[in-house]
Amino acid sequence: MSRSWPDDALPFGVIISGFAINTLFYAGVLWVMFAVPFALRRRLRRRRGHCPACAYPTGQSPVCTECGAALDQNRARGGQEAAGIAGCPYQYG
């Protein structure tokens, strides 16, 4: 009672274009899943006036005193100049 399968019942070949599209799509999804949270974390740290690498408060220093990372001068003061609100009366520092 052995049953034989027809030759075209199971797909053994690879559709190259579909494989390439799926690979690019899922690679993009994985990149977004891992890159976006880190980028948002760095942006929040800069906005708060902290070092984007280690989250240590930087004050007016052009270099992080904790890890030594170089800081952007506009972002070292809380990012208000870079955010376009340089004339805000509620600036700190």
FIKOL-863166 format. One record per residue: z, x, y of N, C-alpha, C, O in turn; residue number from 1. Coordinates in Angstrom, 2 decimals, padded with zeros to 5 digits. Each point is the difference from the previous one (the first is absolute). Layout:
N
{{Z; X; Y}; {Z; X; Y}; {Z; X; Y}; {Z; X; Y}; NUM}
...
//
This chain:
93
{{000.00; 000.81; -001.17}; {000.00; -000.81; 001.17}; {000.00; 000.87; 001.26}; {000.68; -000.31; 000.97}; 1}
{{-001.38; 001.32; -001.01}; {-000.11; 000.89; 001.14}; {-001.00; -000.57; 000.99}; {-001.08; -000.46; -000.36}; 2}
{{001.50; 000.49; 001.62}; {-000.84; -000.56; 001.05}; {-000.56; 001.15; 000.82}; {000.75; 000.87; 000.44}; 3}
{{-002.00; -000.86; -000.23}; {-000.61; 001.06; 000.80}; {-000.28; -000.53; 001.41}; {-000.44; -001.13; 000.18}; 4}
{{000.70; 001.97; 000.77}; {-000.21; -000.35; 001.40}; {-001.42; 000.36; 000.41}; {-000.57; 000.98; -000.47}; 5}
{{000.01; -001.80; 001.33}; {-001.31; 000.38; 000.53}; {000.14; 001.22; 000.91}; {001.08; 000.29; 000.51}; 6}
{{-002.16; 000.42; -000.32}; {000.03; 001.24; 000.79}; {000.39; -000.23; 001.46}; {000.56; 000.90; 000.62}; 7}
{{-000.84; -002.06; -000.07}; {000.28; -000.23; 001.41}; {001.30; -000.78; 000.23}; {000.19; -000.53; 001.10}; 8}
{{000.68; 000.43; -002.07}; {001.23; -000.77; 000.14}; {001.05; 000.73; 000.84}; {000.71; -000.64; 000.77}; 9}
{{-000.60; 001.93; -000.89}; {000.98; 000.77; 000.76}; {-000.72; 000.99; 000.92}; {-000.91; 000.70; -000.44}; 10}
{{001.33; -000.65; 001.71}; {-000.67; 000.93; 000.92}; {000.52; 001.43; -000.19}; {001.17; 000.28; 000.28}; 11}
{{-002.00; 000.59; -000.74}; {000.38; 001.40; -000.18}; {-000.56; 000.89; 001.09}; {000.43; 001.15; 000.12}; 12}
{{-001.35; -001.62; 000.66}; {-000.61; 000.81; 001.05}; {000.77; -000.13; 001.30}; {000.76; -000.94; 000.20}; 13}
{{-000.96; 001.90; 000.68}; {000.64; 000.00; 001.31}; {-001.05; -000.33; 001.04}; {-001.07; 000.60; 000.02}; 14}
{{001.38; -001.55; 000.84}; {-000.89; -000.32; 001.12}; {000.43; 000.91; 001.15}; {001.05; -000.20; 000.61}; 15}
{{-001.86; 001.20; -000.34}; {000.37; 001.06; 000.94}; {000.27; -000.53; 001.40}; {000.97; 000.41; 000.63}; 16}
{{-001.80; -001.31; -000.13}; {000.21; -000.50; 001.36}; {001.31; -000.80; 000.08}; {000.74; 000.15; 000.98}; 17}
{{-000.45; -000.96; -001.95}; {001.25; -000.75; -000.01}; {001.20; 000.91; -000.13}; {001.03; -000.22; 000.65}; 18}
{{-001.15; 001.25; -001.47}; {001.08; 000.96; -000.16}; {000.27; 000.73; 001.32}; {001.16; 000.19; 000.37}; 19}
{{-002.21; 000.22; 000.32}; {000.15; 000.71; 001.27}; {000.62; -000.90; 001.07}; {000.88; 000.43; 000.74}; 20}
{{-001.34; -001.67; -000.66}; {000.53; -000.94; 001.00}; {001.46; -000.30; -000.27}; {000.82; 000.00; 000.92}; 21}
{{-000.48; -000.26; -002.18}; {001.40; -000.27; -000.35}; {000.89; 001.21; 000.29}; {001.12; -000.16; 000.49}; 22}
{{-001.61; 001.35; -000.78}; {000.78; 001.20; 000.25}; {000.27; 000.17; 001.49}; {001.13; 000.29; 000.39}; 23}
{{-002.15; -000.46; 000.44}; {000.18; 000.12; 001.45}; {000.93; -001.08; 000.54}; {000.84; 000.27; 000.85}; 24}
{{-001.00; -001.49; -001.34}; {000.84; -001.10; 000.46}; {001.47; 000.25; -000.32}; {000.85; -000.10; 000.89}; 25}
{{-000.55; 000.42; -002.12}; {001.39; 000.20; -000.40}; {000.59; 001.28; 000.59}; {001.21; 000.07; 000.24}; 26}
{{-002.03; 000.93; -000.02}; {000.49; 001.20; 000.69}; {000.37; -000.34; 001.44}; {001.01; 000.48; 000.51}; 27}
{{-001.81; -001.32; 000.14}; {000.32; -000.44; 001.36}; {001.27; -000.82; 000.05}; {000.82; 000.17; 000.91}; 28}
{{-000.65; -001.06; -001.86}; {001.22; -000.81; -000.05}; {001.23; 000.89; -000.18}; {001.01; -000.19; 000.68}; 29}
{{-001.09; 001.14; -001.59}; {001.13; 000.91; -000.21}; {000.27; 000.85; 001.23}; {001.16; 000.25; 000.33}; 30}
{{-002.21; 000.20; 000.35}; {000.18; 000.80; 001.20}; {000.73; -000.81; 001.07}; {000.91; 000.50; 000.65}; 31}
{{-001.32; -001.76; -000.47}; {000.65; -000.85; 001.00}; {001.46; -000.23; -000.37}; {000.88; 000.02; 000.86}; 32}
{{-000.62; -000.24; -002.13}; {001.38; -000.25; -000.44}; {000.91; 001.19; 000.26}; {001.19; -000.19; 000.27}; 33}
{{-001.72; 001.39; -000.35}; {000.83; 001.18; 000.20}; {-000.06; 000.55; 001.42}; {000.99; 000.56; 000.47}; 34}
{{-002.11; -000.69; 000.22}; {-000.15; 000.61; 001.32}; {000.59; -000.86; 001.12}; {000.59; 000.54; 000.93}; 35}
{{-000.75; -001.84; -001.01}; {000.43; -000.87; 001.09}; {001.51; 000.04; 000.22}; {000.42; 000.12; 001.15}; 36}
{{000.41; -000.21; -002.17}; {001.45; 000.06; 000.28}; {000.44; 001.31; 000.65}; {000.87; -000.02; 000.87}; 37}
{{-001.46; 001.14; -001.26}; {000.37; 001.28; 000.61}; {-000.47; 000.06; 001.44}; {000.71; 000.53; 000.86}; 38}
{{-001.90; -001.05; -000.57}; {-000.50; -000.01; 001.37}; {000.87; -000.89; 000.89}; {000.29; 000.36; 001.14}; 39}
{{000.11; -001.51; -001.65}; {000.87; -000.89; 000.78}; {001.36; 000.64; 000.25}; {000.57; -000.14; 001.08}; 40}
{{-000.05; 000.84; -002.07}; {001.28; 000.67; 000.16}; {-000.08; 001.08; 001.08}; {000.90; 000.13; 000.82}; 41}
{{-001.99; 000.66; -000.83}; {-000.17; 001.03; 001.04}; {-000.14; -000.62; 001.38}; {000.55; 000.52; 000.97}; 42}
{{-001.28; -001.63; -000.87}; {-000.19; -000.67; 001.28}; {001.33; -000.52; 000.55}; {000.29; 000.14; 001.19}; 43}
{{000.52; -000.75; -002.06}; {001.31; -000.49; 000.45}; {000.90; 001.15; 000.44}; {000.73; -000.13; 000.98}; 44}
{{-000.77; 001.23; -001.69}; {000.81; 001.16; 000.38}; {-000.41; 000.53; 001.36}; {000.85; 000.32; 000.83}; 45}
{{-002.16; -000.21; -000.58}; {-000.47; 000.48; 001.30}; {000.41; -000.95; 001.11}; {000.43; 000.43; 001.07}; 46}
{{-000.57; -001.73; -001.32}; {000.32; -001.00; 001.01}; {001.48; 000.06; 000.37}; {000.36; -000.24; 001.15}; 47}
{{000.50; 000.56; -002.10}; {001.43; 000.08; 000.25}; {000.43; 001.36; 000.56}; {001.17; 000.19; 000.33}; 48}
{{-002.12; 000.73; -000.20}; {000.32; 001.32; 000.54}; {000.54; 000.96; -001.05}; {000.71; 000.94; 000.34}; 49}
{{-001.03; -001.18; -001.59}; {000.45; 000.87; -001.08}; {-001.16; 000.84; -000.51}; {-001.16; -000.31; 000.26}; 50}
{{001.49; 001.35; -000.98}; {-001.02; 000.85; -000.61}; {-000.73; -000.81; -001.07}; {000.65; -000.62; -000.84}; 51}
{{-002.00; 000.61; 000.83}; {-000.72; -000.76; -001.01}; {000.12; 000.59; -001.40}; {-000.27; -000.69; -000.98}; 52}
{{000.67; 001.95; 000.87}; {000.12; 000.63; -001.32}; {001.36; -000.24; -000.64}; {000.08; -000.28; -001.19}; 53}
{{001.00; 000.38; 001.99}; {001.34; -000.07; -000.61}; {000.89; -001.08; 000.61}; {001.12; -000.19; -000.47}; 54}
{{-001.58; -000.52; 001.49}; {000.73; -001.10; 000.66}; {001.23; 000.46; 000.76}; {000.91; -000.79; 000.24}; 55}
{{-000.86; 002.06; 000.15}; {001.12; 000.52; 000.78}; {-000.26; -000.30; 001.48}; {-001.13; 000.17; 000.45}; 56}
{{002.13; -000.61; 000.32}; {-000.22; -000.26; 001.42}; {-000.41; 001.28; 000.73}; {000.66; 001.04; -000.15}; 57}
{{-001.73; -001.10; 000.93}; {-000.54; 001.21; 000.61}; {000.39; 000.20; 001.45}; {000.08; 001.14; 000.44}; 58}
{{000.16; -002.18; 000.30}; {000.31; 000.15; 001.42}; {-001.22; 000.47; 000.76}; {-001.08; -000.57; -000.15}; 59}
{{001.23; 001.63; 000.98}; {-001.09; 000.51; 000.82}; {-000.65; 001.24; -000.58}; {-000.90; 000.57; 000.61}; 60}
{{001.32; -000.14; -001.78}; {-000.49; 001.23; -000.60}; {-001.45; -000.15; -000.47}; {-000.35; -001.03; -000.57}; 61}
{{-000.50; 002.04; 000.80}; {-001.38; -000.07; -000.50}; {-000.10; 000.30; -001.49}; {-001.04; -000.22; -000.62}; 62}
{{002.15; 000.72; 000.04}; {000.04; 000.34; -001.43}; {001.24; -000.65; -000.59}; {001.06; 000.00; 000.63}; 63}
{{-001.18; -000.55; -001.81}; {001.15; -000.61; -000.67}; {001.03; 001.08; -000.29}; {-000.33; 001.03; -000.60}; 64}
{{001.56; -001.26; 001.02}; {001.06; 000.98; -000.22}; {000.51; -000.01; -001.44}; {000.71; 000.93; -000.40}; 65}
{{-001.04; -001.93; -000.36}; {000.45; -000.09; -001.38}; {-000.98; 000.66; -000.97}; {000.40; 000.83; -000.82}; 66}
{{-001.70; -001.21; 000.91}; {-000.97; 000.51; -000.97}; {-001.02; 000.96; 000.60}; {-000.71; 000.68; -000.75}; 67}
{{000.60; -000.60; 002.09}; {-000.91; 000.94; 000.64}; {-001.41; -000.53; 000.19}; {-000.89; 000.76; 000.39}; 68}
{{000.65; -002.03; -000.67}; {-001.33; -000.58; 000.17}; {-000.35; -000.11; 001.48}; {000.86; -000.36; 000.81}; 69}
{{-002.11; 000.68; -000.45}; {-000.45; -000.13; 001.38}; {-000.15; -001.48; 000.33}; {-000.50; -000.77; -000.81}; 70}
{{000.94; 000.39; 002.02}; {-000.04; -001.40; 000.42}; {-000.94; -000.16; 001.18}; {-000.15; 000.91; 000.81}; 71}
{{-000.47; -002.05; -000.72}; {-000.83; -000.36; 001.15}; {000.94; -000.31; 001.16}; {000.96; -000.77; -000.16}; 72}
{{-001.22; 001.34; 001.33}; {000.91; -000.18; 001.14}; {000.11; -001.46; 000.42}; {001.09; -000.45; 000.35}; 73}
{{-002.19; -000.31; -000.39}; {000.07; -001.41; 000.37}; {000.83; -000.79; -000.99}; {000.73; -000.92; 000.40}; 74}
{{-000.81; 001.25; -001.65}; {000.73; -000.72; -001.03}; {001.46; 000.46; -000.10}; {000.84; -000.72; -000.53}; 75}
{{-000.54; 001.92; 001.02}; {001.36; 000.51; -000.09}; {000.96; -000.81; 000.87}; {001.21; 000.01; -000.24}; 76}
{{-001.74; -000.71; 001.26}; {000.84; -000.81; 000.87}; {-000.06; -001.47; -000.35}; {000.16; -000.86; 000.87}; 77}
{{-000.37; 000.56; -002.12}; {000.01; -001.38; -000.44}; {-001.37; -000.64; -000.07}; {-000.12; -001.15; -000.40}; 78}
{{-000.92; 001.87; 000.78}; {-001.36; -000.51; -000.12}; {-000.38; -001.01; 001.06}; {-001.02; -000.68; -000.16}; 79}
{{001.78; 000.55; 001.26}; {-000.32; -001.01; 000.99}; {-001.25; 000.35; 000.77}; {-000.78; -000.88; 000.36}; 80}
{{000.56; 002.18; -000.09}; {-001.21; 000.38; 000.71}; {-001.22; -000.23; -000.87}; {-001.04; -000.47; 000.48}; 81}
{{001.16; 000.78; -001.77}; {-001.13; -000.17; -000.91}; {-000.25; -001.48; -000.28}; {-001.13; -000.37; -000.32}; 82}
{{002.15; -000.47; 000.43}; {-000.17; -001.42; -000.27}; {-000.57; -000.73; 001.21}; {-000.32; -001.18; -000.11}; 83}
{{000.19; 001.85; 001.26}; {-000.61; -000.62; 001.17}; {000.99; -000.72; 000.89}; {-000.42; -000.81; 000.82}; 84}
{{001.72; 001.07; -000.93}; {000.99; -000.65; 000.84}; {000.75; 001.05; 000.80}; {001.23; -000.05; 000.08}; 85}
{{-001.95; 000.99; 000.50}; {000.63; 001.10; 000.72}; {000.73; -000.47; 001.24}; {000.96; 000.65; 000.42}; 86}
{{-001.36; -001.76; 000.19}; {000.64; -000.49; 001.20}; {001.14; -000.95; -000.27}; {000.50; -000.64; 000.93}; 87}
{{-000.08; 000.53; -002.16}; {001.08; -000.94; -000.36}; {001.31; 000.46; 000.63}; {000.36; 001.17; -000.14}; 88}
{{000.39; -002.06; 000.83}; {001.25; 000.41; 000.63}; {001.13; 000.24; -000.99}; {001.05; 000.51; 000.38}; 89}
{{-001.25; -000.87; -001.63}; {001.05; 000.15; -001.01}; {-000.20; 001.21; -000.88}; {000.43; 000.01; -001.16}; 90}
{{-001.06; 001.01; 001.69}; {-000.21; 001.22; -000.78}; {001.30; 000.76; -000.18}; {000.87; -000.01; 000.87}; 91}
{{-000.76; 000.65; -002.00}; {001.17; 000.82; -000.29}; {-000.39; 001.47; 000.09}; {-001.07; 000.38; -000.47}; 92}
{{001.90; 000.43; 001.05}; {-000.22; 001.44; 000.04}; {-000.79; 000.36; 001.19}; {-000.29; 001.18; 000.21}; 93}
//
